[in-house]
Amino acid sequence: MASEEPNTINLESSEEDVKKVHKGKLTLPVGTLVEVESGEDSPWFGEINGYEGLEPLVTYLEADEDNIHTFQIHTYEAPKEAINRFVRLVKGRKREAWKILGFCYIDRHEIVPLEDMNSDDSDDEWQPGDEEEEEEDDDEDEEEDDSDEEETDEEEAEETDEEEAEETGDEEDEEDEEDEEEEEEEEKEPLKKKKRK
């Protein structure tokens, strides 16, 4: 295979290739993309990162809340019999390999299922002005949220002021009385000075 041109190599595995892997007659190179039977509804996808004996070590993809996939931090041993199919990575054909596996490879931290990528059909369904209406609705929702927050903040401030007034009410009364007494004394002082003249 080393003598074949990169563009003539078939990237996707055949059933015969998969059987060879299961029997241990074919060892997949590090970097090979694999689909592994998970025992659940959908298979796991990942990349071979080494071997533990005859069993491949695979780093799997995991999706975030937006269904953007990245590689997990840890690598796990995958039984060679659990490999459903594999896709060879060949220099200059990485994106093509990921596409065969069902993903759009943007970079190592952004791998998106093909079904989630913008399609020609969705472009045909798009109508001018749809985005503007959605943006206006979003803006209105944000304004309502902001006004609700402001009202809540004002109410909390008033409640805090009332609580503080109740707690310090006696102290304020005493301070007010002292202030009044000082003002009266200040008013009397100039009068005393005037009388001396």
Backbone as JSON, one array per atom type, in Angstrom:
{
  "sequence": "MASEEPNTINLESSEEDVKKVHKGKLTLPVGTLVEVESGEDSPWFGEINGYEGLEPLVTYLEADEDNIHTFQIHTYEAPKEAINRFVRLVKGRKREAWKILGFCYIDRHEIVPLEDMNSDDSDDEWQPGDEEEEEEDDDEDEEEDDSDEEETDEEEAEETDEEEAEETGDEEDEEDEEDEEEEEEEEKEPLKKKKRK",
  "N": [[0.81, -1.19, 0.0], [2.03, 1.21, 0.52], [3.24, 2.09, -1.78], [1.19, 3.02, -3.33], [-0.55, 5.79, -4.8], [-1.65, 8.61, -2.9], [-4.24, 9.57, -3.61], [-5.48, 7.41, -4.79], [-5.95, 5.49, -2.94], [-8.36, 3.62, -1.23], [-10.31, 4.99, 1.18], [-12.33, 4.14, 2.96], [-13.2, 1.29, 4.89], [-13.63, -2.13, 3.86], [-15.98, -4.9, 4.11], [-14.47, -7.18, 4.29], [-12.0, -6.16, 5.17], [-12.73, -5.34, 7.75], [-13.35, -7.79, 8.93], [-10.8, -8.93, 8.97], [-9.56, -7.29, 10.85], [-11.06, -7.96, 13.13], [-10.24, -10.61, 13.48], [-7.64, -10.25, 14.12], [-5.73, -10.13, 12.15], [-5.23, -7.86, 10.79], [-3.75, -4.91, 11.6], [-4.63, -1.74, 12.53], [-3.36, 1.44, 11.6], [-2.09, 4.01, 13.84], [-4.12, 6.84, 14.33], [-6.14, 6.16, 12.63], [-9.55, 6.48, 11.83], [-12.39, 5.35, 13.58], [-15.46, 3.5, 13.88], [-17.17, 2.36, 16.56], [-18.88, -0.31, 18.04], [-21.23, 0.31, 20.5], [-23.02, -0.96, 22.11], [-25.26, 0.32, 22.64], [-27.91, 2.4, 21.32], [-26.72, 4.05, 19.34], [-23.55, 4.06, 17.64], [-20.12, 4.62, 18.81], [-17.72, 7.07, 17.92], [-14.35, 7.58, 16.97], [-10.74, 7.86, 17.27], [-7.89, 5.91, 16.63], [-5.31, 5.66, 18.95], [-3.18, 4.17, 19.74], [-2.0, 0.98, 21.0], [-2.94, -1.65, 23.22], [-1.56, -4.41, 23.81], [-3.1, -6.49, 21.57], [-5.37, -5.03, 21.34], [-6.98, -2.08, 20.23], [-6.38, 1.3, 21.33], [-8.59, 3.84, 21.86], [-9.52, 7.19, 21.31], [-12.37, 8.79, 21.98], [-15.07, 10.67, 20.44], [-16.99, 13.33, 21.84], [-20.07, 15.01, 22.34], [-21.14, 18.43, 22.73], [-23.65, 20.64, 24.19], [-24.56, 21.86, 21.9], [-24.22, 20.02, 19.97], [-21.69, 19.94, 18.9], [-18.78, 18.27, 18.3], [-15.91, 17.08, 20.08], [-12.67, 15.71, 20.83], [-12.43, 13.41, 23.52], [-10.7, 13.69, 26.67], [-9.51, 11.42, 27.72], [-8.28, 8.15, 26.79], [-9.49, 5.03, 25.65], [-9.56, 1.47, 25.89], [-10.61, -0.47, 23.2], [-12.37, -3.28, 22.25], [-11.18, -5.2, 19.56], [-13.04, -6.6, 18.11], [-15.29, -5.07, 18.31], [-15.18, -3.07, 16.49], [-16.91, -1.56, 13.97], [-16.54, -0.37, 11.5], [-13.92, 1.3, 9.68], [-11.97, 4.2, 8.82], [-9.43, 5.16, 6.8], [-6.79, 7.45, 7.42], [-5.31, 9.6, 5.26], [-2.63, 11.52, 4.12], [-3.46, 14.79, 3.22], [-6.09, 14.2, 2.74], [-7.79, 14.4, 4.9], [-10.21, 15.77, 5.6], [-11.97, 14.6, 3.81], [-11.92, 11.96, 4.73], [-13.12, 12.23, 7.26], [-15.61, 13.05, 6.42], [-16.57, 10.73, 5.19], [-16.93, 9.22, 7.46], [-19.04, 10.56, 8.49], [-18.94, 13.15, 9.42], [-18.17, 16.68, 9.56], [-15.09, 17.97, 9.47], [-13.72, 20.56, 11.12], [-11.81, 21.6, 12.89], [-9.64, 20.13, 15.39], [-11.1, 20.57, 17.66], [-13.61, 21.1, 16.86], [-15.86, 19.36, 15.46], [-18.37, 18.44, 13.43], [-21.47, 16.77, 13.03], [-22.52, 15.7, 9.81], [-25.24, 15.92, 9.21], [-26.01, 18.09, 10.75], [-24.88, 20.26, 9.59], [-25.18, 23.21, 7.51], [-27.4, 22.83, 4.87], [-28.09, 22.47, 1.32], [-30.82, 22.31, 1.0], [-31.84, 23.67, 3.24], [-31.06, 26.22, 2.61], [-32.72, 26.73, 0.45], [-35.17, 26.87, 1.71], [-35.0, 29.17, 3.16], [-36.16, 32.45, 3.77], [-36.08, 35.84, 2.82], [-35.84, 38.3, 5.37], [-36.71, 36.7, 7.44], [-34.68, 36.31, 9.35], [-34.43, 38.9, 10.37], [-36.89, 39.26, 11.66], [-36.68, 37.3, 13.65], [-34.5, 38.33, 15.07], [-35.62, 40.74, 16.0], [-37.63, 39.74, 17.68], [-36.0, 38.47, 19.57], [-34.65, 40.72, 20.59], [-36.81, 42.09, 21.79], [-37.52, 40.26, 23.77], [-35.19, 40.35, 25.32], [-35.28, 43.02, 26.21], [-37.59, 42.95, 27.81], [-36.73, 41.17, 29.77], [-34.63, 42.69, 30.85], [-36.06, 44.92, 31.9], [-37.63, 43.65, 33.82], [-35.62, 42.77, 35.54], [-34.61, 45.26, 36.38], [-36.81, 46.29, 37.8], [-36.99, 44.42, 39.85], [-34.49, 44.83, 41.07], [-34.86, 47.48, 42.0], [-36.98, 47.12, 43.79], [-35.77, 45.43, 45.65], [-33.8, 47.17, 46.62], [-35.36, 49.14, 47.84], [-36.59, 47.61, 49.85], [-34.32, 46.9, 51.32], [-33.48, 49.43, 52.18], [-35.67, 50.11, 53.82], [-35.48, 48.12, 55.78], [-33.01, 48.77, 56.9], [-33.62, 51.27, 57.89], [-35.48, 50.64, 59.86], [-33.83, 49.21, 61.6], [-31.92, 51.11, 62.31], [-33.41, 53.16, 63.16], [-33.88, 54.26, 65.8], [-31.34, 55.22, 66.39], [-31.05, 57.18, 64.43], [-33.03, 59.0, 65.19], [-31.98, 59.98, 67.61], [-29.63, 61.14, 66.61], [-30.74, 63.12, 64.99], [-31.96, 64.77, 66.91], [-29.68, 65.66, 68.28], [-28.42, 67.1, 66.24], [-30.29, 69.14, 65.84], [-30.14, 70.47, 68.29], [-27.49, 71.41, 68.2], [-27.68, 73.18, 66.04], [-29.43, 75.08, 67.1], [-27.83, 76.14, 69.14], [-25.78, 77.27, 67.62], [-27.18, 79.27, 66.36], [-27.8, 80.9, 68.52], [-25.3, 81.81, 69.4], [-24.24, 83.87, 67.59], [-26.04, 85.82, 68.3], [-25.4, 86.38, 70.95], [-22.93, 87.5, 70.64], [-23.55, 89.83, 69.32], [-24.92, 91.23, 71.24], [-22.93, 91.98, 72.98], [-21.59, 94.02, 71.8]],
  "CA": [[0.0, 0.0, 0.0], [2.88, 2.39, 0.62], [3.61, 2.56, -3.11], [0.03, 3.6, -4.0], [-0.72, 7.24, -4.72], [-2.64, 8.93, -1.86], [-5.58, 9.77, -4.14], [-6.06, 6.15, -5.27], [-6.22, 4.62, -1.79], [-9.74, 3.63, -0.77], [-10.27, 5.37, 2.58], [-13.29, 3.4, 3.78], [-12.95, -0.15, 5.01], [-14.58, -3.07, 3.29], [-16.36, -5.93, 5.09], [-13.32, -8.09, 4.41], [-11.02, -5.47, 6.02], [-13.23, -5.36, 9.13], [-13.18, -9.17, 9.41], [-9.37, -9.12, 9.26], [-9.31, -6.6, 12.12], [-11.67, -8.78, 14.19], [-9.44, -11.83, 13.67], [-6.29, -9.88, 14.51], [-4.84, -10.25, 11.0], [-4.96, -6.51, 10.28], [-3.57, -3.9, 12.65], [-4.88, -0.42, 11.97], [-2.36, 2.42, 12.05], [-2.5, 5.09, 14.74], [-4.74, 7.92, 13.57], [-7.27, 5.65, 11.86], [-10.86, 6.81, 12.39], [-13.16, 4.12, 13.77], [-16.82, 3.46, 14.42], [-17.12, 1.25, 17.51], [-20.17, -0.73, 18.58], [-21.28, 0.72, 21.9], [-24.01, -1.73, 22.86], [-26.41, 1.21, 22.79], [-28.57, 2.68, 20.04], [-25.81, 4.59, 18.33], [-22.15, 3.7, 17.86], [-19.17, 5.65, 19.2], [-16.74, 7.4, 16.89], [-13.1, 8.03, 17.57], [-9.47, 7.75, 16.55], [-6.95, 5.0, 17.29], [-4.13, 6.38, 19.46], [-2.16, 3.22, 20.13], [-2.48, -0.39, 21.24], [-2.66, -2.36, 24.47], [-1.53, -5.77, 23.26], [-3.73, -6.48, 20.24], [-6.57, -4.21, 21.37], [-6.71, -0.66, 19.96], [-6.75, 2.35, 22.29], [-9.36, 4.81, 21.07], [-10.0, 8.44, 21.91], [-13.71, 8.97, 21.41], [-15.66, 11.99, 20.31], [-18.15, 13.6, 22.67], [-20.79, 16.2, 21.87], [-21.6, 19.39, 23.73], [-25.08, 20.91, 24.08], [-24.86, 22.29, 20.53], [-23.87, 18.88, 19.13], [-20.35, 20.11, 18.36], [-17.98, 17.18, 18.87], [-14.48, 17.22, 20.3], [-12.1, 14.49, 21.38], [-12.36, 13.33, 24.97], [-9.35, 13.79, 27.21], [-9.0, 10.09, 27.99], [-8.27, 7.12, 25.75], [-10.03, 3.79, 26.19], [-9.33, 0.26, 25.12], [-11.79, -0.92, 22.48], [-12.15, -4.62, 21.69], [-11.08, -5.14, 18.08], [-14.28, -7.17, 17.57], [-16.36, -4.06, 18.38], [-15.02, -2.09, 15.4], [-17.89, -1.78, 12.9], [-15.89, 0.07, 10.26], [-12.84, 2.26, 9.91], [-11.63, 5.07, 7.7], [-7.99, 5.45, 6.82], [-6.39, 8.85, 7.26], [-4.22, 9.72, 4.3], [-2.19, 12.91, 4.03], [-4.15, 15.59, 2.22], [-7.48, 13.76, 2.56], [-8.37, 14.31, 6.24], [-11.62, 16.19, 5.59], [-12.69, 13.56, 3.06], [-12.04, 10.81, 5.62], [-14.13, 12.56, 8.27], [-16.91, 13.09, 5.73], [-16.98, 9.33, 5.04], [-17.37, 8.78, 8.78], [-20.3, 11.25, 8.78], [-18.67, 14.4, 10.11], [-17.44, 17.76, 8.91], [-13.94, 18.28, 10.33], [-13.31, 21.96, 11.03], [-10.51, 21.44, 13.55], [-9.7, 19.06, 16.39], [-12.05, 20.95, 18.71], [-14.89, 21.41, 16.25], [-16.2, 18.31, 14.5], [-19.82, 18.56, 13.39], [-22.14, 15.77, 12.2], [-22.93, 16.25, 8.51], [-26.67, 16.26, 9.23], [-26.17, 19.37, 11.42], [-24.29, 21.33, 8.78], [-26.14, 23.85, 6.62], [-27.56, 22.07, 3.63], [-28.68, 23.2, 0.2], [-32.26, 22.35, 1.24], [-32.16, 24.72, 4.19], [-30.9, 27.49, 1.89], [-33.91, 26.93, -0.38], [-36.29, 27.19, 2.6], [-34.76, 30.48, 3.78], [-36.89, 33.58, 3.21], [-35.53, 37.14, 3.28], [-36.61, 38.93, 6.44], [-36.9, 35.77, 8.55], [-33.67, 36.57, 10.37], [-34.72, 40.18, 11.01], [-38.0, 39.05, 12.59], [-36.16, 36.56, 14.79], [-33.66, 39.24, 15.85], [-36.51, 41.66, 16.7], [-38.24, 38.99, 18.78], [-34.96, 38.29, 20.58], [-34.42, 42.01, 21.22], [-37.95, 42.38, 22.67], [-37.4, 39.38, 24.93], [-34.1, 40.86, 26.15], [-35.74, 44.24, 26.85], [-38.5, 42.55, 28.88], [-35.91, 40.6, 30.84], [-33.9, 43.78, 31.49], [-36.98, 45.72, 32.71], [-37.98, 42.83, 34.98], [-34.47, 42.8, 36.44], [-34.52, 46.59, 36.98], [-37.86, 46.39, 38.8], [-36.59, 43.57, 40.96], [-33.39, 45.51, 41.75], [-35.4, 48.63, 42.72], [-37.75, 46.61, 44.92], [-34.82, 44.94, 46.65], [-33.14, 48.32, 47.22], [-36.31, 49.76, 48.75], [-36.72, 46.73, 51.01], [-33.09, 47.02, 52.1], [-33.52, 50.74, 52.85], [-36.66, 50.05, 54.89], [-34.93, 47.3, 56.86], [-31.96, 49.54, 57.57], [-34.26, 52.35, 58.63], [-36.04, 50.05, 61.07], [-32.74, 48.84, 62.5], [-31.19, 52.29, 62.79], [-34.41, 54.21, 63.42], [-33.63, 54.89, 67.09], [-30.08, 55.95, 66.3], [-31.28, 58.37, 63.62], [-33.79, 59.96, 65.99], [-31.03, 60.6, 68.53], [-28.75, 62.0, 65.83], [-31.52, 64.29, 64.57], [-32.1, 65.64, 68.08], [-28.38, 66.29, 68.52], [-28.22, 68.08, 65.17], [-31.17, 70.28, 66.1], [-29.57, 71.2, 69.43], [-26.3, 72.12, 67.73], [-28.12, 74.3, 65.21], [-29.98, 76.11, 67.99], [-26.71, 76.77, 69.81], [-25.08, 78.1, 66.64], [-28.01, 80.46, 66.13], [-27.73, 81.75, 69.71], [-23.96, 82.38, 69.53], [-24.12, 85.19, 66.98], [-26.84, 86.77, 69.05], [-24.64, 86.74, 72.12], [-21.84, 88.39, 70.22], [-24.14, 91.09, 68.96], [-25.29, 91.91, 72.47], [-21.71, 92.52, 73.59], [-21.17, 95.24, 71.12]],
  "C": [[0.85, 1.26, 0.0], [3.22, 2.94, -0.75], [2.43, 3.19, -3.84], [0.01, 5.1, -3.81], [-1.8, 7.54, -3.68], [-4.06, 9.07, -2.4], [-6.23, 8.49, -4.64], [-6.38, 5.18, -4.15], [-7.69, 4.76, -1.41], [-9.72, 3.88, 0.74], [-11.16, 4.5, 3.46], [-13.01, 1.91, 3.74], [-14.02, -0.96, 4.29], [-14.97, -4.07, 4.38], [-15.21, -6.88, 5.34], [-12.25, -7.48, 5.32], [-11.44, -5.55, 7.5], [-13.08, -6.76, 9.72], [-11.72, -9.46, 9.77], [-9.0, -8.47, 10.59], [-9.84, -7.45, 13.27], [-10.83, -10.02, 14.51], [-8.01, -11.52, 14.12], [-5.28, -9.99, 13.39], [-4.48, -8.9, 10.4], [-4.89, -5.55, 11.45], [-3.71, -2.53, 12.0], [-3.84, 0.57, 12.48], [-2.96, 3.45, 13.01], [-3.03, 6.23, 13.88], [-5.93, 7.47, 12.74], [-8.57, 6.01, 12.58], [-11.69, 5.53, 12.47], [-14.57, 4.41, 14.24], [-16.86, 2.2, 15.27], [-18.53, 0.96, 18.03], [-20.19, -0.43, 20.07], [-22.21, -0.13, 22.74], [-25.25, -0.91, 23.13], [-27.01, 1.43, 21.41], [-27.61, 3.15, 18.96], [-24.37, 4.22, 18.67], [-21.33, 4.89, 18.36], [-18.2, 5.85, 18.06], [-15.48, 7.9, 17.56], [-11.91, 7.78, 16.67], [-8.55, 6.81, 17.33], [-5.7, 5.79, 17.67], [-3.01, 5.46, 19.9], [-2.78, 1.86, 20.35], [-2.08, -0.85, 22.62], [-2.71, -3.83, 24.09], [-2.06, -5.72, 21.84], [-4.93, -5.55, 20.17], [-6.23, -2.73, 21.13], [-7.14, 0.24, 21.12], [-7.38, 3.47, 21.47], [-9.7, 6.04, 21.91], [-11.31, 8.76, 21.21], [-14.09, 10.43, 21.31], [-16.8, 12.11, 21.32], [-18.75, 14.92, 22.23], [-21.13, 17.13, 23.02], [-23.08, 19.65, 23.49], [-25.5, 21.37, 22.69], [-24.54, 21.21, 19.5], [-22.57, 19.11, 18.35], [-19.47, 19.08, 19.07], [-16.51, 17.58, 19.01], [-13.97, 15.88, 20.84], [-12.11, 14.55, 22.89], [-10.9, 13.41, 25.4], [-8.71, 12.41, 27.32], [-9.11, 9.16, 26.79], [-8.71, 5.82, 26.39], [-9.69, 2.62, 25.28], [-10.65, -0.17, 24.48], [-11.52, -2.32, 21.94], [-12.15, -4.56, 20.17], [-12.34, -5.69, 17.42], [-15.43, -6.16, 17.56], [-16.25, -3.02, 17.26], [-15.96, -2.46, 14.25], [-17.3, -1.44, 11.53], [-14.77, 1.02, 10.64], [-12.58, 3.04, 8.64], [-10.16, 5.43, 7.85], [-7.75, 6.95, 6.68], [-5.17, 8.88, 6.36], [-3.9, 11.2, 4.17], [-2.92, 13.62, 2.89], [-5.62, 15.22, 2.02], [-8.22, 13.64, 3.9], [-9.86, 14.67, 6.23], [-12.5, 15.17, 4.87], [-12.92, 12.34, 3.95], [-13.13, 11.06, 6.67], [-15.53, 12.58, 7.64], [-17.44, 11.67, 5.53], [-17.53, 8.79, 6.35], [-18.68, 9.47, 9.2], [-20.15, 12.57, 9.49], [-18.01, 15.42, 9.19], [-16.33, 18.16, 9.88], [-13.54, 19.72, 10.1], [-11.93, 22.09, 11.68], [-10.69, 20.42, 14.67], [-10.72, 19.33, 17.49], [-13.42, 21.3, 18.15], [-15.16, 20.44, 15.1], [-17.71, 18.19, 14.55], [-20.42, 17.44, 12.54], [-22.65, 16.41, 10.91], [-24.39, 16.67, 8.52], [-26.94, 17.6, 9.91], [-25.58, 20.54, 10.65], [-25.38, 21.95, 7.9], [-26.2, 23.07, 5.32], [-28.14, 22.95, 2.56], [-30.18, 23.34, 0.4], [-32.62, 23.49, 2.17], [-31.99, 26.1, 3.55], [-32.13, 27.78, 1.04], [-35.11, 27.35, 0.46], [-36.17, 28.59, 3.19], [-35.54, 31.57, 3.04], [-36.27, 34.88, 3.71], [-36.45, 37.73, 4.35], [-36.84, 38.01, 7.62], [-35.94, 36.07, 9.68], [-33.96, 37.86, 11.11], [-35.84, 40.03, 12.02], [-37.52, 38.32, 13.83], [-35.33, 37.47, 15.68], [-34.53, 40.22, 16.63], [-37.17, 40.98, 17.89], [-37.24, 38.8, 19.91], [-34.7, 39.58, 21.34], [-35.54, 42.35, 22.2], [-37.86, 41.53, 23.94], [-36.32, 39.89, 25.88], [-34.54, 42.11, 26.9], [-36.67, 43.92, 28.01], [-37.71, 41.99, 30.05], [-35.18, 41.69, 31.59], [-34.83, 44.59, 32.39], [-37.42, 44.95, 33.95], [-36.86, 42.87, 36.0], [-34.36, 44.15, 37.14], [-35.56, 46.75, 38.08], [-37.48, 45.6, 40.04], [-35.48, 44.24, 41.76], [-33.92, 46.69, 42.58], [-36.17, 48.18, 43.96], [-36.82, 46.13, 46.03], [-34.14, 46.1, 47.36], [-34.06, 49.01, 48.22], [-36.47, 48.93, 50.02], [-35.5, 46.85, 51.92], [-33.08, 48.34, 52.86], [-34.49, 50.72, 54.02], [-36.13, 49.24, 56.07], [-33.87, 48.06, 57.63], [-32.56, 50.65, 58.41], [-34.86, 51.81, 59.92], [-34.95, 49.75, 62.08], [-32.08, 50.06, 63.11], [-32.13, 53.43, 63.14], [-34.14, 54.95, 64.72], [-32.37, 55.74, 67.04], [-30.28, 57.24, 65.52], [-32.04, 59.42, 64.4], [-32.86, 60.71, 66.94], [-30.11, 61.56, 67.78], [-29.48, 63.26, 65.38], [-31.67, 65.28, 65.72], [-30.8, 66.38, 68.36], [-28.11, 67.38, 67.49], [-29.05, 69.33, 65.43], [-30.61, 71.13, 67.24], [-28.36, 72.0, 69.01], [-26.68, 73.33, 66.89], [-28.66, 75.43, 66.07], [-28.86, 76.87, 68.69], [-25.96, 77.7, 68.87], [-25.86, 79.38, 66.39], [-27.9, 81.43, 67.31], [-26.38, 82.43, 69.82], [-23.84, 83.73, 68.84], [-24.93, 86.25, 67.74], [-26.09, 87.27, 70.28], [-23.55, 87.73, 71.76], [-22.38, 89.77, 69.91], [-24.49, 91.92, 70.24], [-24.08, 92.54, 73.13], [-21.31, 93.83, 72.96], [-21.85, 96.38, 71.66]]
}
